[in-house]
């Protein structure tokens, strides 16, 4: 456990770089020296066509029982009123910090351990579902986000190809009409953006999407959402829509984030703009706006070694700023992974753990209601 804790703290401290940020206490040059992978990207073979049939290729999947990190629940959480009928596909953020490769080897112990901890804390709000899938994949190294060019593009393409292959296995394994929830954080959210654009938009799968939680990576309202094929969630019970936010305490210093927008293009290739970035308020489930702490149903505050945590209601408020950051008021005590500039990126989901859980349940109920209504209409329609 001590070793896991050290790995966790290490990659949390630099996780902001994973989203394309430069640590404000270092120059860009020193950051690149410290984290950029050695040498050039080396092409790797695609995974075998049946790779994801192997249970070892999944951090979480049905049938794992108590060894499944996504099944973790806070001790104070009561029984769910009803299990979810939806299948959940979750893409974990970066946990590979080494400089030896542009992509994490699948057998790298440190990144595997880190990914499991991330799934435990970030996918667990969705465990009303007994059908959660979280693949292992050859994630791009943290240093791949410090530069642009062919090495970075190739590393991201390799990681995405694994995710896309896992998604195809996921969709072939669940029920043909089963509702789907998609979620990802940081690098996982970046791949989820592309997955929506290439594998879901304009396909029958789009009608089965309850919601897509694309958290911790910026989304352009004007350029990304049309390519992703889903609108932003404008109401708290809308389905087939996208939620996204990036959390900062106040006073927020997002200078490095906004600098990174120039290096983090939209799906169409254009630079990002703060004015065009989606900010969902997870306390209201709507675009923009604000809510005080009394609307927060439970923040997951971790214990000292991040092995567990407790739900604390009324912990933080949330409001979307003019430049579309999600501001959470005075810095809350969440542990040692707060990043420079009062950036709570690592805690994007834990800050609103219970609200995300309830948001999932509310949107699924709305989706099921629409399907039930459509079925009743079809039964009542006169024969032609």
C-alpha positions in Angstrom: 0.0 0.0 0.0 2.8 2.4 0.8 4.3 1.9 -2.7 0.9 2.5 -4.3 0.5 5.6 -2.3 3.9 7.0 -3.5 3.1 6.2 -7.1 -0.3 7.9 -6.7 1.1 11.1 -5.3 3.8 11.2 -7.9 1.6 11.0 -10.9 -1.1 13.3 -9.3 1.5 16.0 -8.7 2.2 16.1 -12.5 -1.2 15.1 -13.7 -1.9 18.7 -14.8 0.6 18.1 -17.5 -1.4 15.2 -18.8 -4.1 17.7 -19.8 -1.5 19.7 -21.6 -0.7 22.1 -18.8 2.8 23.4 -17.9 3.6 23.5 -14.2 3.7 27.2 -13.3 6.8 26.8 -11.1 8.9 25.4 -14.0 9.8 26.8 -17.3 8.6 25.0 -20.4 12.1 23.9 -21.2 12.8 22.4 -17.8 9.4 20.6 -17.8 10.2 19.0 -21.2 13.6 17.9 -19.9 12.1 16.4 -16.8 9.2 14.5 -18.5 9.6 14.2 -22.2 10.2 10.6 -23.4 13.7 9.7 -24.6 14.2 9.4 -28.3 11.5 9.2 -31.0 8.3 7.2 -31.0 8.8 3.6 -32.1 5.9 2.1 -34.0 4.2 -0.8 -32.3 1.9 -3.5 -33.7 -1.8 -3.2 -33.2 -3.2 -5.5 -30.5 -4.4 -8.8 -31.7 -8.0 -8.8 -32.9 -9.2 -10.8 -29.9 -7.1 -9.0 -27.3 -10.0 -7.7 -25.2 -11.5 -11.2 -24.9 -8.8 -11.6 -22.2 -10.1 -10.5 -18.8 -6.6 -9.3 -18.0 -7.0 -6.5 -20.5 -9.7 -5.0 -18.3 -9.3 -3.1 -15.0 -13.0 -3.4 -14.5 -15.6 -5.6 -16.2 -18.6 -7.8 -15.2 -17.7 -10.9 -13.2 -14.7 -9.6 -11.4 -16.4 -9.5 -8.0 -14.6 -7.9 -5.1 -11.4 -7.5 -7.1 -13.0 -4.9 -9.3 -11.9 -1.4 -8.2 -14.9 0.2 -9.7 -17.1 -1.6 -7.3 -15.7 0.3 -4.3 -18.3 2.3 -2.2 -18.0 4.7 0.7 -19.0 3.0 4.0 -21.7 5.6 4.6 -23.4 5.0 1.2 -26.8 3.3 1.6 -28.2 0.7 -0.7 -29.3 1.8 -4.1 -33.0 2.0 -4.7 -32.6 0.1 -7.9 -29.6 -1.1 -9.9 -28.8 0.5 -13.2 -29.8 -1.1 -16.5 -27.1 0.8 -18.3 -23.7 -0.4 -19.4 -20.8 1.9 -18.5 -17.6 2.4 -20.5 -14.9 4.3 -18.5 -11.5 5.5 -19.8 -9.0 6.2 -17.1 -6.5 9.1 -17.1 -2.8 9.0 -17.4 -0.8 7.0 -14.9 2.4 6.5 -16.9 5.2 8.9 -15.8 8.3 7.2 -17.1 10.4 8.6 -19.9 11.4 5.2 -21.4 8.5 5.0 -23.9 6.0 7.3 -25.6 3.3 4.8 -24.5 3.0 2.7 -21.4 3.8 -1.0 -21.8 0.8 -3.0 -20.7 2.9 -4.8 -18.1 4.3 -1.7 -16.4 3.6 -2.2 -12.7 3.5 1.5 -11.7 1.1 2.6 -14.3 -1.2 -0.4 -13.8 -1.4 0.3 -10.1 -2.1 4.0 -10.7 -4.8 3.2 -13.3 -6.5 0.9 -10.8 -6.5 3.6 -8.1 -8.0 6.1 -10.6 -10.8 3.6 -11.6 -11.5 3.1 -7.9 -12.0 6.9 -7.3 -13.4 8.1 -10.6 -15.5 5.2 -12.0 -17.1 4.3 -8.7 -19.9 7.0 -8.9 -21.2 4.8 -11.8 -21.4 1.5 -9.9 -25.1 1.5 -9.6 -24.5 -0.4 -12.8 -23.3 -4.0 -12.5 -22.0 -3.6 -16.0 -19.0 -1.3 -15.8 -16.1 -1.8 -18.2 -12.7 0.0 -17.9 -10.0 -1.2 -20.3 -6.3 -1.2 -19.9 -4.6 0.5 -22.9 -1.2 1.6 -24.0 -1.8 5.1 -22.7 0.4 8.0 -24.0 3.1 9.0 -21.5 2.7 12.1 -19.4 5.6 13.7 -21.4 3.7 13.2 -24.7 1.5 16.2 -23.6 4.5 18.6 -23.3 5.1 18.9 -27.0 3.5 18.6 -30.3 4.5 17.0 -33.6 4.7 13.5 -34.9 5.8 11.8 -31.7 2.9 13.1 -29.7 0.4 12.4 -32.5 1.6 8.9 -33.0 1.5 8.2 -29.2 -2.0 9.4 -29.0 -3.1 7.5 -32.0 -1.7 4.3 -30.6 -3.5 4.8 -27.3 -6.7 5.7 -29.0 -6.5 2.6 -31.2 -6.5 0.4 -28.1 -9.4 2.3 -26.6 -11.4 2.0 -29.8 -10.7 -1.7 -30.0 -11.9 -2.1 -26.4 -15.0 -0.1 -27.1 -15.9 -2.4 -30.0 -15.6 -5.4 -27.8 -17.7 -3.7 -25.1 -20.5 -2.9 -27.6 -20.5 -6.5 -28.9 -20.7 -7.9 -25.4 -23.6 -5.9 -23.9 -27.3 -6.2 -24.8 -28.3 -5.0 -28.3 -30.7 -2.4 -26.9 -29.0 -1.7 -23.6 -28.5 2.0 -22.6 -24.9 3.2 -22.5 -23.0 5.7 -20.3 -19.6 6.9 -21.5 -17.1 8.5 -19.1 -13.5 9.5 -19.1 -11.2 11.8 -17.3 -8.1 13.8 -18.5 -6.4 11.7 -21.2 -9.4 9.4 -21.0 -11.7 12.3 -21.8 -9.5 13.2 -24.8 -9.9 9.7 -26.2 -13.6 9.8 -25.4 -14.0 12.9 -27.5 -12.5 11.1 -30.5 -14.4 7.9 -29.7 -17.7 9.8 -29.8 -16.8 11.4 -33.1 -15.6 8.3 -34.9 -17.5 5.4 -33.3 -20.8 6.9 -32.1 -21.8 10.0 -34.1 -24.3 9.2 -36.8 -24.6 5.5 -35.8 -27.4 3.6 -34.1 -25.3 3.7 -30.9 -26.0 7.4 -30.6 -29.6 6.7 -29.7 -28.5 4.5 -26.8 -26.3 7.1 -25.1 -27.7 8.1 -21.7 -24.9 10.7 -21.2 -21.2 11.2 -21.9 -19.1 12.5 -18.9 -16.1 14.0 -20.7 -14.4 15.5 -17.6 -11.1 17.2 -17.2 -10.4 17.9 -20.8 -11.7 21.0 -22.6 -14.5 20.7 -25.1 -15.3 23.4 -27.7 -19.0 24.1 -27.9 -18.7 25.3 -31.5 -16.2 22.8 -33.0 -16.0 19.7 -30.9 -19.7 19.0 -30.0 -20.9 18.9 -33.7 -18.2 16.4 -34.5 -19.1 14.4 -31.4 -22.7 14.2 -32.5 -24.2 15.0 -29.1 -25.3 18.4 -27.6 -24.2 19.7 -24.3 -26.6 18.8 -21.4 -28.8 21.9 -21.1 -31.2 20.4 -18.4 -30.7 18.1 -15.5 -32.7 15.2 -17.1 -31.7 15.6 -20.7 -30.3 12.4 -22.3 -28.0 11.8 -25.2 -25.8 14.7 -24.2 -22.3 15.7 -22.9 -21.1 17.0 -19.5 -17.7 18.5 -19.0 -15.9 20.7 -16.4 -12.5 21.7 -15.1 -12.3 22.5 -11.3 -10.4 25.4 -9.7 -10.6 26.8 -6.2 -10.3 30.6 -5.8 -8.3 32.6 -6.4 -7.8 30.6 -9.6 -4.7 31.0 -11.7 -5.5 29.3 -15.0 -2.7 31.0 -17.1 -1.0 27.7 -17.9 -4.3 26.1 -18.8 -5.1 28.8 -21.2 -1.6 28.7 -22.7 -2.2 25.0 -23.2 -5.4 25.7 -25.2 -3.2 26.8 -28.1 -1.4 23.4 -28.0 -4.6 21.4 -27.5 -6.6 21.7 -30.7 -10.2 20.9 -31.2 -11.3 17.8 -33.1 -11.3 20.1 -36.2 -7.7 21.1 -35.6 -8.3 24.7 -34.5 -7.0 26.1 -31.2 -9.3 26.0 -28.2 -10.7 29.2 -26.7 -11.8 29.8 -23.1 -14.9 31.6 -24.3 -16.0 28.6 -26.3 -15.3 25.9 -23.7 -18.2 23.9 -22.2 -18.7 24.3 -18.5 -21.2 22.0 -17.0 -22.2 22.7 -13.3 -22.3 19.2 -11.8 -24.4 20.5 -8.9 -27.2 21.5 -11.2 -26.6 19.3 -14.2 -26.9 22.3 -16.6 -24.6 24.5 -18.6 -23.1 27.4 -16.6 -24.8 28.9 -13.6 -24.0 28.5 -9.9 -25.1 26.6 -6.9 -24.1 26.9 -3.2 -22.6 24.2 -1.1 -26.0 23.0 0.2 -26.6 21.5 -3.3 -23.6 19.3 -3.0 -24.9 15.9 -2.0 -21.5 14.5 -1.1 -17.8 15.2 -1.8 -15.5 12.1 -1.6 -12.7 13.3 0.7 -9.9 10.7 0.6 -8.1 9.4 3.5 -4.3 9.8 4.0 -3.2 7.0 1.6 -6.1 7.4 -0.9 -7.2 3.9 -0.3 -10.6 5.0 0.9 -12.6 8.1 1.6 -15.8 9.5 3.2 -18.7 11.4 1.7 -19.0 14.9 3.1 -22.2 16.8 2.1 -22.2 20.5 1.6 -18.5 20.6 1.1 -18.0 22.9 -1.9 -20.2 25.1 -4.1 -19.8 25.4 -7.8 -20.1 28.1 -10.4 -19.0 28.5 -14.0 -16.9 31.6 -14.5 -16.9 34.0 -17.4 -14.0 32.0 -18.9 -15.8 28.7 -18.3 -13.8 27.3 -15.4 -15.7 25.6 -12.7 -15.0 27.5 -9.5 -15.4 25.8 -6.1 -14.8 28.7 -3.7 -12.2 28.7 -1.0 -9.7 25.8 -1.4 -11.1 22.7 0.4 -8.9 20.2 2.1 -8.8 17.2 -0.2 -5.3 15.9 0.3 -1.9 16.4 -1.3 -2.8 16.3 -5.0 -3.9 19.9 -5.5 -2.0 21.4 -8.4 -0.5 24.8 -8.9 -2.9 27.7 -9.5 -5.5 26.2 -7.2 -6.2 23.6 -9.8 -8.3 20.7 -8.5 -8.1 18.7 -11.7 -7.3 15.5 -9.9 -10.5 15.9 -7.9 -12.9 16.9 -10.8 -15.1 13.9 -10.1 -14.6 13.3 -6.3 -15.6 16.9 -5.5 -19.1 16.0 -6.8 -19.1 12.2 -6.3 -22.6 11.9 -5.1 -24.1 14.5 -7.5 -22.5 12.6 -10.4 -24.1 9.4 -9.1 -27.5 11.0 -8.8 -27.1 12.7 -12.2 -26.4 9.3 -13.8 -29.6 7.8 -12.2 -31.8 10.8 -13.2 -30.7 10.8 -16.8 -31.0 7.0 -17.0 -34.6 7.1 -15.7 -35.4 9.8 -18.2 -33.9 7.7 -21.0 -35.9 4.6 -19.9 -39.0 6.7 -19.7 -38.6 7.9 -23.3 -38.1 4.3 -24.5 -41.1 3.1 -22.6 -43.2 5.9 -24.1 -42.0 5.1 -27.6 -42.8 1.4 -27.1 -46.3 2.3 -25.9 -46.9 4.5 -28.9 -45.8 1.8 -31.3 -48.2 -0.7 -29.7 -51.1 1.8 -29.9 -50.4 2.7 -33.5 -53.1 1.4 -35.9 -52.0 -1.2 -38.4 -51.4 0.1 -41.9 
